[in-house]
Amino acid sequence: MRQCRYRSKAKAHVQHVLTAIAVNLERIDVHLPPTPARQTRNPTALQGFLDWQHIPRPRSWRAATHPSG
């Protein structure tokens, strides 16, 4: 932020304005209230069935290993 990347006056001005906007956004973020934690989603019918049958299920179906590999 201390050194300008551009040599022309117009481009340097644009860089200074964008840098000032970024700094102001960071300053505003400090004063905003923290975002609340996300609520968990309701389980699907399949997930509810697996839980009801006491069948363990992976946290993510995509993380499960494929039988062939």
ABEGO torsion letter per residue (X at the ends): XABBABABAAAAAAAAAAAAAAAAAAAAAAABBBBBBBBBBBBBAAAAAAAAAGBBBBABAAABBBAAX
